C-alpha cells in the first residue's frame, strides 16, 4: 500500500501543469518582401500579404497557423496591401493597380474592380457585401475610391469627399473609412464625414468591445470614436512618427504598431505598455497587426527605406504569445 501511495503521488506530481510564461513578442519569419497585412480568418488560419513595392519580386501571399507559414503563388506582380474576408472560404486580397483577388481558402481568382488606383483596404461583412477603398496618394491617378461588392460585381460608390485617398475600411453595425485627413461613416447607402482632431493621415481603423479606433501620423496619433467625432487618446512618451496598425482583442485591449518597430498595448484599464524594446528589429517598420485567441500578430518590413536607390525589400512576421 505504501509503495502504491508513493507511486500515485509521483504520478500526480509528474502531470502537474507548469506555470505558463507571460506573452512576449517573438520573430516568426524574415521575408524577402515587405509584409503589409495580416488577416486571421479563424484561429490557426492566418493570411499574410505584401510584396516588393516595386523594388523586387512580385506579390507576397503566405498562409499558416501563426507560427509557421508557406507561400502561395498568385502569379501577380502587384503588391498586396490588405487582406480581409467574412469567413474562411470568403477572402479578399487587394493591392496595386486595382487588383482584387477572391479566395475560398485554397484557390484565388482575379476579379475586375474597374479602377486603376491602388486598393489599400478591404473589409467584408458577407459573401455578397464587401467594401474596398483606395486612391492615388501621389496624385497621378484616381482618388475617392470606394467600391462595393454585391456578390457578383464591384461597383463604384460616390463618397462625400473630393480628391481624398482612402487607406482602410472596417465595419460592424456601421462602416468606417479613413484616409489622408479624412474619416467617413456609413450604413452602406449614405456616408457622412467624421470630425477628426487634425488633418493627419489616418492609416487604419478597427473596432471591438472597447470602441472604434484609428491610427495615423505623423505625429503619432491614436483616435477613438466618441459620438460623432474622433478624439485623441494619450500615447506613451516614446510614441513618435507614424502609427499604421491597430487591432482590438476580444477582451477590449488594443494593439498598436508603427514605424521603427513600435509596439504598444492599451489594456482594458486604459494603461499603455510599450513592448518596442522587447525585440530588436533594426530597419523594420511595422504596418499591420491582428489579434488571436492568445495574443496578436504583427507584420512589416523596410518599406520606409525603399525610396533609397538600391535598397532591397525585406519583411518580418512577429507573434505576441506565451
C-alpha positions in Angstrom: 0.0 0.0 0.0 2.9 2.4 0.9 4.5 1.7 -2.5 1.2 2.3 -4.3 0.7 5.6 -2.4 4.2 6.8 -3.4 3.6 5.9 -7.0 0.3 7.7 -7.1 1.9 10.8 -5.5 4.7 10.7 -8.1 2.2 10.3 -10.9 0.3 13.3 -9.7 3.5 15.4 -9.5 4.5 14.4 -13.0 1.3 15.6 -14.5 1.0 18.9 -12.7 0.8 21.7 -15.2 3.8 24.1 -15.4 3.0 27.8 -15.0 2.6 29.4 -18.4 5.2 32.0 -19.3 3.8 35.6 -19.9 3.3 36.5 -23.5 6.0 38.3 -25.4 6.9 39.3 -28.9 8.8 36.8 -31.0 10.2 36.9 -34.5 8.3 34.2 -36.6 9.8 34.8 -40.0 12.1 37.0 -42.1 11.0 37.6 -45.6 12.4 38.8 -49.0 9.5 41.2 -49.5 7.6 43.6 -47.3 4.6 42.2 -45.3 1.8 44.8 -45.2 -1.2 42.9 -44.0 -2.2 40.1 -41.7 -5.7 38.6 -41.5 -6.9 35.9 -39.0 -9.7 34.1 -40.9 -10.1 31.8 -37.9 -8.0 30.5 -35.0 -4.9 28.9 -36.6 -5.9 30.1 -40.1 -3.7 33.2 -40.9 -3.0 35.0 -44.1 -0.2 37.5 -44.7 0.2 39.7 -47.8 2.6 42.2 -49.2 5.2 42.5 -52.0 8.3 44.2 -53.2 6.7 47.7 -53.6 8.4 48.0 -57.0 11.9 47.0 -55.6 11.9 43.3 -56.2 9.8 40.1 -56.6 6.1 40.3 -57.1 3.2 39.9 -54.7 3.6 38.1 -51.4 0.9 35.8 -50.1 1.5 33.5 -47.2 -0.8 31.1 -45.3 -0.2 29.4 -42.0 -1.2 28.9 -38.4 0.5 32.0 -37.0 3.8 30.3 -36.1 4.6 28.6 -39.5 3.8 29.8 -43.0 4.1 28.7 -46.6 4.0 30.8 -49.7 1.0 30.7 -52.0 1.7 31.6 -55.6 -0.5 34.3 -57.1 1.2 34.8 -60.4 0.9 38.5 -59.9 3.5 41.3 -59.8 1.3 43.8 -57.9 2.0 44.3 -54.2 -0.9 43.2 -52.0 -1.9 45.9 -49.5 -4.7 44.3 -47.5 -6.5 41.1 -46.8 -10.0 40.7 -45.3 -12.9 38.4 -45.5 -16.2 37.4 -44.0 -15.3 33.7 -43.5 -12.5 31.1 -44.1 -13.9 30.5 -47.5 -14.6 34.1 -48.4 -11.3 36.0 -48.6 -10.3 39.2 -50.4 -6.8 40.4 -51.1 -6.4 43.9 -52.8 -3.5 45.9 -54.0 -1.8 47.9 -56.7 -3.4 48.9 -60.0 -6.9 48.0 -58.7 -6.0 44.3 -58.1 -8.6 42.2 -56.3 -8.1 38.5 -55.6 -11.0 36.4 -54.3 -10.2 33.3 -52.3 -12.1 30.3 -51.0 -9.3 29.2 -48.6 -7.4 27.2 -51.2 -7.7 29.0 -54.6 -7.5 32.6 -55.5 -9.1 34.3 -58.6 -8.7 37.8 -60.1 -11.9 39.8 -60.0 -12.2 43.0 -62.1 -12.7 46.1 -60.0 -13.0 48.8 -62.6 -10.3 51.1 -61.2 -6.5 51.6 -61.8 -6.0 53.1 -58.3 -4.2 51.2 -55.6 -6.7 49.5 -53.3 -5.2 49.9 -49.8 -8.0 48.3 -47.8 -10.8 45.8 -47.9 -13.4 44.5 -45.4 -16.2 42.0 -45.9 -19.4 41.5 -43.9 -20.8 38.7 -46.0 -20.2 36.9 -49.3 -22.4 39.4 -51.0 -21.4 42.5 -49.1 -17.7 43.7 -49.2 -16.1 47.1 -49.4 -12.7 48.2 -50.8 -11.1 51.6 -50.7 -8.1 53.2 -52.3 -6.7 56.1 -54.2 -3.5 57.7 -55.6 -1.5 59.5 -52.9 0.9 60.8 -55.5 -1.9 62.5 -57.4 -1.2 60.5 -60.6 -4.4 58.5 -60.6 -8.0 58.3 -59.3 -8.9 59.2 -55.7 -12.1 59.0 -53.7 -12.2 55.2 -54.5 -14.9 53.5 -52.6 -16.1 50.2 -54.1 -18.9 47.8 -53.1 -19.1 44.0 -53.9 -22.7 42.7 -54.2 -21.7 39.0 -54.7 -21.3 39.4 -58.4 -19.5 42.6 -59.3 -17.6 45.5 -57.8 -19.3 48.9 -58.3 -18.1 52.5 -57.6 -19.9 54.4 -54.8 -19.7 58.2 -54.8 -18.5 59.4 -51.4 -18.8 62.9 -49.8 -15.2 63.9 -50.5 -13.2 65.4 -53.3 -9.7 64.2 -54.0 -9.2 62.1 -51.0 -7.1 59.0 -50.8 -8.6 56.3 -48.6 -6.4 53.8 -46.8 -8.7 51.4 -44.8 -12.2 50.3 -44.3 -13.7 48.4 -41.3 -17.2 47.8 -40.1 -19.6 46.5 -37.5 -23.1 47.9 -37.4 -21.7 50.8 -39.3 -18.9 51.0 -41.8 -15.9 53.3 -41.3 -13.4 54.6 -43.8 -10.1 56.5 -43.1 -7.5 58.2 -45.2 -5.4 61.3 -45.7 -7.0 63.9 -43.5 -10.4 62.2 -43.7 -12.8 59.8 -42.0 -16.2 58.6 -43.0 -19.0 56.6 -41.5 -21.9 55.0 -43.4 -24.6 52.4 -43.4 -23.8 51.2 -46.9 -26.2 53.7 -48.5 -25.4 57.1 -47.1 -22.0 58.4 -45.9 -21.1 61.3 -43.7 -17.7 62.8 -42.7 -16.4 62.3 -39.1 -14.7 65.2 -37.4 -11.0 64.4 -36.7 -8.7 66.5 -34.4 -6.4 67.4 -37.3 -5.7 66.8 -40.9 -3.2 64.0 -40.2 -3.2 60.9 -42.3 -5.2 58.0 -40.8 -3.9 54.6 -41.9 -6.0 52.0 -40.2 -9.4 51.8 -38.5 -10.6 48.9 -36.4 -13.0 48.3 -33.5 -14.3 45.9 -30.9 -15.9 45.9 -27.4 -13.8 48.9 -26.3 -14.7 51.1 -29.2 -13.7 52.1 -32.7 -10.0 53.2 -33.0 -8.0 54.8 -35.8 -4.2 55.3 -36.0 -2.0 57.6 -38.1 0.8 60.1 -38.2 2.9 62.0 -38.1 2.9 62.9 -35.4 1.9 59.5 -33.8 -1.9 59.5 -33.5 -4.4 57.2 -31.8 -8.1 58.2 -32.0 -11.2 56.7 -30.5 -14.7 57.4 -31.8 -16.7 59.4 -29.3 -20.2 60.0 -30.6 -20.0 61.9 -33.9 -16.2 62.7 -33.7 -12.9 61.0 -33.2 -11.0 62.1 -30.0 -7.3 61.9 -29.4 -6.0 59.4 -26.8 -2.8 60.0 -24.9 0.1 57.8 -26.1 3.4 56.8 -24.3 6.1 59.4 -24.5 8.1 57.0 -26.7 5.5 57.1 -29.5 6.6 59.1 -32.5 6.3 59.4 -36.2 3.7 57.1 -37.9 1.5 54.6 -36.3 0.0 52.4 -39.0 -1.7 49.4 -37.5 -4.4 48.9 -34.8 -6.5 45.9 -33.7 -8.9 45.3 -30.8 -8.7 42.0 -28.9 -11.8 40.1 -27.6 -11.2 41.4 -24.1 -11.2 45.0 -25.3 -7.4 45.6 -25.1 -5.9 47.4 -28.1 -2.7 46.6 -30.0 -0.9 49.4 -31.9 2.1 49.1 -34.2 4.1 51.6 -36.3 7.4 52.6 -37.8 10.7 51.7 -36.2 9.1 48.5 -34.8 6.9 50.5 -32.4 4.5 48.1 -30.4 2.1 49.3 -27.8 -0.7 47.6 -25.8 -3.6 49.5 -24.3 -5.1 47.4 -21.5 -8.8 47.5 -20.6 -7.6 49.7 -17.7 -6.5 52.3 -20.3 -2.9 51.9 -19.4 -0.3 51.5 -22.2 2.5 49.0 -22.2 5.5 49.7 -24.5 6.8 46.5 -26.0 9.0 48.2 -28.6 12.3 47.3 -26.8 11.3 43.7 -26.2 12.6 42.6 -29.6 15.3 44.4 -31.6 14.3 44.7 -35.2 16.6 47.2 -36.9 15.3 48.7 -40.1 11.8 47.1 -39.7 8.7 49.3 -39.7 5.5 47.5 -38.7 2.5 48.1 -40.9 -0.4 45.9 -39.6 -1.5 43.9 -36.6 -4.3 41.4 -35.9 -5.4 39.7 -32.7 -5.5 36.0 -31.9 -7.1 34.0 -29.1 -3.9 34.1 -27.0 -2.2 37.3 -28.3 -1.5 39.1 -31.6 0.4 39.1 -34.8 2.3 42.0 -36.5 3.9 42.3 -39.9 6.1 44.8 -41.6 9.3 45.5 -43.4 11.7 48.2 -44.6 9.0 50.0 -46.6 10.1 53.4 -45.3 13.6 52.8 -46.7 12.7 51.6 -50.1 12.8 55.1 -51.6 16.6 54.9 -51.3 18.1 53.6 -54.6 19.4 50.1 -54.4 17.6 49.1 -51.3 16.2 45.5 -51.4 12.9 44.8 -49.8 12.7 42.7 -46.7 10.0 41.9 -44.3 9.1 40.3 -40.9 6.3 38.5 -39.1 6.0 38.8 -35.4 3.9 36.9 -32.9 2.8 38.0 -29.4 2.1 34.8 -27.4 3.1 32.9 -24.3 
